[in-house]
Amino acid sequence: MYTNAISKGIAKKIKEIYPNTKIEVDAVTSNAFGKIFVMVISSNTKCGIGGMRQLDLTFDVSYVCKEKDNTEYNDWLKNMYSRFEIIETEEAAYRTKNMRGEKGEGIYHFIFDVTARYLIRNDDVKMNALKQKGGCK
């Protein structure tokens, strides 16, 4: 639920930077040249006290270069670093951390972490309806 919302928030932000580029979320197609892919490459959930949860996600935003592409790696990184401080969704805004770039052969990677904290609510707690019988002895 949070993962999909954050992925869509990332895709929306990329579309603002590169409006003419096709963006794929969690799918690498065979015709990848000139497309940007948003993928979750790592996730970890931690349970806390009282139903608190922490979801740590690592995202890889990858651009597969066309054969004759004029997108320079340094410009790509500059755009990504300057625009990806905060990812906004309909429910919340998330600050990114550990941003880093990697350049492969014909592919640019921008990798970063996002942490989502949320509360699991259990409305089926039966002990709230208990009535005390008897007295103290």
C-alpha positions, 0 to 999 in steps of 0.5 A: 500500500505505501510502496505503490503510493511512493512509487507513483509519487516518484513517477509523477516527479520524474514526469515533471522533470522529463515530460516526454520520457516513458516511465515504467513502474516495477517492470522492465520491458524488452524495449527499454531504450529511452525509458525510465524505470522505477523499481523497489530493490530492497524492503524491510519492515520493523515492528515497534511498540503498540502497533507501530511499523517502519517500512524501509524501502530502497528505490532504483530509478534507472534510465536506459540510454538510447543509442544516440542520446544526448542526456549527459550523466552529470546532468541526469544526477544534478536533476535527480539530486535537486528534485528528489529531496522529498517524495509526495503522495496523496497521504504523506510526504517522505524525505529521501536519504542515502541518495547516490548515482551509478553509471553502468554501460548504457544505463544511469541509476539513481538509488535512494532510501525512503522510510515510511512509519505507520500505525496498525490499528486493531479495532477488534480488541475484545478486552475493551468490552470486558466488565468486572464481576465480583469484588476485591478480596 
